[in-house]
C-alpha cells in the first residue's frame, strides 16, 4: 500500500470499529496527515474512497505506515520507537476522555456488564490493548489436585532492544507521570523509558467516597483484566480500608472479581509505589476451590468461615452483609500482622522488619459477598535468600519470579523464554539427547529425569501435552512453596492454631 492508501485504510478501521463516524472522516484524515508530516494527499489519489477493512487488518495497516515512517526518518526502526509512534497515530482516532466517559455512563445506566464489555472492546479497538500481540501468548490448563490451574507464557509485552535500553539509561529522569498507574498517563505521548498513552482513557468512580480510576491492563492475562487505582499517587498498603474498597467495588461491578497484591517486597506486586487492585470478568481456579474445614468465630456467627482447599493458606469469609465481613477481616488482619508461631517458622518480624501481610480477593455469589484472605510472609534465610515462602530453587527453571495476586488465584504467568525452551526440550526428549549437556536446557535436566518415567508413550505427538501437564504440576508446587502453612498434618495443625487464636 502507498502511505495514502494506508491512511485511508486506517480511517476505514476507525469506521468499522466505531472509533469514528462518517462525520469524522476528513478531520481524521487531516490529523493523520499532520502526524505523518504530509501536506496533503498526492494529486490523482481518490482521498474520498475509504476501503472496507476488517478489525484484524490493523496490524498490517500500522506496519505499512510504520515502515514508511521509518524510511522517511519520522521514527527509528525498533520496537520501542515504533510503539511510541503507532500510539501517536492511533491517538488520531480516539475521542476525548469526556466523550468516552459519557458513553460509558450511558451504558452503565442500562447495565454494568454492558458498560464494561463496551469499554473493554474500546480499549482493544484503540490498540491500547494490542490484540495481535496478546493472541500470541501461550495458554493452557493443567489438572492438579487443586483443580484445573491456568498457565500462560507471556509474549505480548515486547522486549526492549539494546539501542532503546541504552537510550533509556541516558534519558533525563522525569517525575511525570510519577508512575505507570498515575492518572496523568491519560493522553501522555510517552518517551523511550515510558510507554505512550495517547489512546489511554480512564473511567473515574468512587470507592468508599474516595476517588479511583478504572482501566484495563495493556497486557491482559485473562478476560477483562482490569486495574483499579487510587487517583492520588499513594503507596500500596493493606489496611482495614482495603477490603472495604474491594467489597464496595463488587457492588458497582457485581460481575467482576477484584483483589489486591500484598504490600511487602517479595510477596508484593511489581508496583508498590501506587495503591491499586486487579480484577476482571474471570473465574479463577481458587474461586472454584471448596472450603475443606468450616469454623465459626465467636461474635461473627452470621459470617461463614472456612479454610480453603488450596496450595496456599486461604481463609474464606462469606455473608450477605459486607460490613460484617469487613469487621471480621479487620480482626484476622490485625491478628495475622502480629502473629508468631516459631514451631511453624512464622515470625511477625525479625530485627524490626515486619513479615506478615495478606492478599485479599472479593467476589459476588448472588446476594452473598465472598472474601478470601491469603496469608503471606516474606521472611528470608541463608538457605532461601529469595524468600522462605517463595518458589524454591529447584523450581526456578520454570518460575523464579515473585508470586503475585494473579498467580495466588491460580493463573501462572511464566517467562517468555519458556516457549522456545519447552519446544526444544520436547524435541530433545523425543530424540533421546543428553539434556544435561545442553547449555540452555540443562536447567531442566533434573526435572525431566523425575517425571519422564511416569509416561510410557513419549513421542512427537504426546510430548507437548506431557510437558504442559508437568509445568502445571510444577506451578502447583510453586504455590505450595508460597503457602505459609504446608498441606501436611503438622502444617494444618499449625493453621488451626492461628484460627483458634482468632
N, C-alpha and C positions, 0 to 999 in steps of 0.2 A: 504494500500500500504506500502511496505517497503520503506525506505529512498531512496534506489537506483531506485526503480520504480517511486518515486516522482520526483527525479532529472530528469529522462528521460521524464516524463510527462511534466515537466516544459520546457524542451528542445523542446518537441513536440508543446507546446503552443507557444514558440518563433517562430517555423517554420510556424504554421498556421496563425499567426498574421503578419508575415513578419519582426518581430524584428530581426531575424537572418536568415541566409541562410544555405543550406546544408554544405557549406564550413566552417561554424562556429560551427558545432555540437561538435566536440571533444574539441575545445577551450572552448566552453560554459560549457560543462560537467566538465572540469578541473577547471574552475572558481568557479563553484558551489561546487565542492568537497573541494576546498580551503576554501571558506566561511564557509562550514559546518565542517571544520577541519577533513576531511576524507582523508586518504592517497590514496585511490582508490576504485574501485568497488570490492565487495566481489567476491571470487572465485566462478565460476559457473554461475554468472549473465551475461546475454547477454547484455552487455552495448551498443552494436551496434543496438539493437532493440528499435526504438523510436515509442511509441504508437501514434495512431491517437487520438487527443483530440479536444474539442470544446472550443471556446472562453469563454463560460460560466462556463467551468470547473476550471478556475483559482482559484476561492475562495477555492474550496475543495482541490486543489493541494497545495496551500500555507498553508492551515490549517494542512494538513498532515505533511508538512515539519516543521512548527512551533511547532506542538505538539511534534514531535521528538526532535527538538532543545531544547524545554523546559525540556523534560525528561533528556536530556544529559547536562543540565546546561549551554547551549550556550546563552539562553535568559530567562529572567524572564517571568512567565506566567501571564502577564497583558497586557491590550490593548496598552498602550503606548510603552512598550518594544517590544511587538510583531510587532507593526507598524514600529519601528526602524529597527528590524531585517528583516522583509519581504521586506522592501525597499532596504536593503543591498543585499538581494538575487536577487530581480528583477533588480538591477543595473548591474548584470552579463549579462543581455540580451540586454542592451541598448547601442547603439553606441555613440561615442564621439560627442560633440557638433558640431565640424566642419563638420562631415559627415551628421548630421541631417540638418544643415543649408544649405548644398549644395543640399540635396534632396529637401528641401523646396524651394530654389531659382529656381531649375529646373522646379518645378511645378508652381511657381508663374509666370514664364515667359510664361506659357501657359494660366493660369487663376488664379486670386487672390482667387476665390471661391474654386477652386480645391486644391490650396495650403493650405488654412485654414481647409478645410474638412479633408485633409490628416493629418495635424498637430493635429487636434482635436482627430481623431481616434488614432493616435500615442500616445497622452497623456493619452488616456484610456487604450490602449493595454499595456503600460508600468506599469499600475496600479498607476500612479501618480494621475489620477482621478479614484477612486475606484468605478467601475460600480456597483458592488454588494452592495455597501452602498447607492449610490445615488438613486438607484431604490427603496429603502425603504422609501424615502421621500414621504410624503402625499401631493398630489397636486389636486386642483380642480379650477374651475372658478365659480365666483358668479356674478349674474346680479345686477347691480346698475344703478342709474340714469346717471352715467358717462360711462356706457358701462360695458362689462364683465371684471372684475378685476381678477388677478391671486392670488391664495392663496397657500402657501407652509408651511408645518410643517417640519422643517429641522431635519433630523435624521442621516444625513451622516457624520456629524462631531462628532467623538467619544468623550464621556466624560472621563476625566481622573479619574483613580481610586485613592483611598486615599494614597496608597503607592507612586504612581508616583507624586502626589501633594506634599507630604512630601519631596520626593527626589528633586523635582524642587525648593522647598523653600530652601533646604540645598545646592543646587548645586552652584558651583562657578559662579559668574556673569561673563558673557562674552560679549564683544562688537563685536564679529564676529560670523556670519554676523550681521551687525548693526540692521537689522530688517528682517521680513519675505519676504520683496519685493526686497531686495538688490541682485544684480547680483551675488554676492559671494555665494548665496544659491545653484547655479548650481553644482550638484555633491556632496554637503555637506552631511556628514554622520549623522548629527543631534545629539541631546542629549535629555535628559529627558524633558527639557523645550524648545526644538526647534525641529520641525519635520525633519525627514530625507529627503534628496532631491537627492539621487543618481540617481533617474530616471528623474529628472527635467532637461529640455532643454529649452533654451531661444532663441527666434528669434530676433536678433537686427535689428533696422532700424532707420530712421531719421524722425523727425517732425520739420519742420521749421529750418532745418540744425542742430538740436540738437539730441543727441543720446538717444534713448528709447529702451525698450525691450518689446516683446510680449510674454505672456504666458497665460495659462488657469487657472481658479480658480480650486483648487482641490475639492471644494465643489460646483459644478456647480448648479446654481439656475434656469438656462434656457439654451437653445441651444447655444453651443459655447460661454459660459460665459467667456470672456477674461479679462485679466488685462494688461494694458499698463502702464509701469512705467519708470520714469527717470533713466538712468543708474547711475547717481550720487545720493547719499543719501541726498536729499534736501527736506525740509518740504513742506507739502501741502500748496498751495497758489492759490487763484482765482485771476488772474491778467488779463490784456489785452492780454497776450500771450495765455491764456488758450483756448479760442475759436479758436484761430489760429491753435493751436496744433490739436484740435478736427476736425476742417474743413480740415486740411491737412491729418488727419488720414482717413477720408472718401474718399479722393482722392485715397489713396493707397488701401483701403478696402471698395469699394463702396457698398458692400452688408451688411456691419455692421452698427449698431448704436453705438455711443460712448458718454459717459458723465462723469461728474466729481462730486464727493461728494463736499460738501461745506467745507470751510476751518476754521470753528469756532466750538468750542465744543458745544454739544447738537444737533446742526443741521448738524454737520460734520460726517465723516465716522469713522470707528474704528481705522484706521491707519492714523494719521495726521502728522507723522514724515517723510513720504516718498511720494513725489509727484507721483500720479498715477491716472489713469482713469479706468473705467469699461465699457465694451461693449459686443457685440456679435451679432449673427445672429438670432435675435428675434424681433418681432414687439410687443411692449408693448401697454397696454391699452391707455396710454397717447398719444402715437403716432397716435392712431386712433381717438382721441377726436377732434371734429371740432372747428374751430375758431367761437366764437359766436358774437364777435364785432370787426370789422376791423377799423383801423385808419392809418393815414399817418403822418410820421414825416417830417417836412419841411427840404429839402435838401437831403432827402432819399426817394424820390418818386419812385425810382426803386426797393425798398425793400418792399415787402408786410408785413404788421404788423397786429397783432390781439391779443385779449385776448382769451385764450383757455377755452372751457367749461370743467373745471376740478376742483376737490375739493381744490387743491392748487392753488396758484396765479401764472399763467404762461403767459408769453409773447412769441409769436411765430414770428420769422423773417424768410422770405423766399425769395430767389432770385437766380439768376444764377451766380452772381459774389461773391465769398466767402469773398473777402477783403472788399467789400461794406457792407456785413452783419457784418463783424468783426468791422468795424468802427462804425456802429450803436450800436453794442453790447458794445463797449467802452463807448459810451455816456450814455447808460442805466446803465451800471455798475457804472460809476463814479457818476451818479445822485443818484442811489439807496444807495450806500455806505454812502452818507452824508444826506440822506433824512429822515426828521422827520415830522410826522403828529400826533400831540398829540390827536386829536379827534378820530383817528383810533387806538390809542395806539401803534404807531410805532415810536420808538426812535432810531436814528442812533447810539447814545452812551449815557451811563449814568455813571457818576463818572469816566470818562476816559476809560470805557470799550466799545469797538465797538460791535454792534449787527447785522448790516445788511450784508448779503452776498448772493450768488447765487448758484444754481445748473444749469450749462449749459449742454444741451444734443443736439447732432448733428446727423442728418441722411440725406441720399440722397433720392430724389424723381426724378429719371431720371436725367435731366440736372439741376434740382433745388437742392440747398442746404437749409436745414431747421434747424434752431437753436431755441431751446426752452430755455428760461431763467426763471427759477423758483425762485421767490423771497423768501428769507429766513430771519428769525430774531430769535435770541436766548435769548431774554430778559427773566428774571425770576422775580417772585413776591413771596410774602409770601403765597398767595393762590395757586400759581403754581411754586413751587420751582424747578421742573424739566424742566420748560420752559412754557411760555405762549402759544407758537406755537409748542406744543408737545402734544402727546396723553394725554388727561386729565384723572384724577384719576379714574373716573367711567369706563374707558376703559382698565385700567391696568390689569384686569383679563384676557384679550386677548392679549394686546400689551402694554408693558411699555417701551420697548427699543427705542432708537433714530430712527428717520425716515431718512434713508439714501437714496442715489441715486436710488437704485433698487425699494424701496417702493414708492418713489416720482413718478416713472414711472408707478406704478400700479401693482407691484408684492409684496405681503405681505410675509415677512419672519417671521414666528411665532415660538415661542419656542417649543422645543421637548416635553415638559410636556403636551402640549395640545392634543397629540394623545391619551394618556390614559385618560386624563380628559374629553375630549368630548365623548369618548366611555362610560365612567362611567356615565357621565351626561345624555346621551341619555337613558341609562338603568334606571336611577333614575327617569327621567321624565315619561317614559312609565310605570314604576312600581308605580308611584304616591308617591314616597318617599319625605320626607321633606328635600329639598336640603340645606336649611339654617342650618340644624343640622349636616350636614356632614363637617368634619374638612377640607377636601380638596376641596370639591365642593361648599362650602358656598360662595366663592368669586363670583360665577356665579348666585347666587340666585336672585338678583335684576334684572339682565338681563333677566333671564328666565321668571320672573313674567311680564316683559314688553312685550316680544314678543309672548309668548305662546297663549294668547287669539286670535291672528290673525289666528291660524290654527284650523280647525275643526276636521281634521282626523290625530290624533297623535298616531302612533303605532310603533311597532318594525321595520316595513318596511319603514316608512316615516321619522323616527326621524333623521337618519343620514343626509338626504338631507335638512331637516329643519335647523339643526344646521349648516351645511355648508353654507346655504343661509344667515343665521343670522350672522355668522362670517364675511362673505363678506360685509354685511351692516355695521358691526362694523368697518371693515377696512376702508370703505368709510368715516365714521365719524372720524376715526383716521387721515385721510388725511385732512379732513375739519378742524380739530383742528390745524394741522400743517400749514394750509394756513394763510398767514398774512392778506389777505382780505377775509372776510366771504362772502358767497354767499347769502347775504341779500341786499335789496335796499340800505341800508346805506353802507354796505361793498363794493358794486360795484361802488357807487358814490366815495368812498374813493380811489378805484383802478383807477378810471378815473382821479381823481385829480393828481395821480402820472403820469399817461400817459400824461396829459396836461402839467405837469412840464418838460416833455422832449422836 
